Amino acid sequence: MDRLISEWLARAHPVPQQACAEWSDQGVALLPLGGLFAAVRLPGELVHAAVDSTDADRVAAALKALLHGPVIHDHRVAGATYYALINWGAGLIEQMEQTEDTLCLGEGAYLGVPRIDRREPPGTY
């Protein structure tokens, strides 16, 4: 199943083999958004407040239960940021109230997407 998901994600890149090479070499591939999928950026403070925890395992379990889909965790110098991946064509983007904190990233944006088997730190997972 992981192989099929990886192949689907790689197809978001204009040269899917390059995405695979980036995953192999760096563990993260830079993928364009807006074709196959988009991402909703969620600040760590917001996520931690919503799930009432900063514990990584509790946050992961809560996001899994609440969102029922893939979430990327990127821990930057400024703090944690989560990216919930959504179907670009699902019609959610037009319905979503975007704020400076929670922004839907689509056409023209890129996201560092970790290898599908990268499910814990260090780095983006």
Secondary structure, DSSP 8 states (H G I E B T S, - for coil): -HHHHHHHHHTTSSSHHHHHHHHHHHSEEEEESSSSEEEEEEEHHHHHHHHT---HHHHHHHHHHHH-S-EEEEEETTEEEEEEEEEGGGSHHHHS---SSSEEE-TT-EEEEE-TT--SSSS--
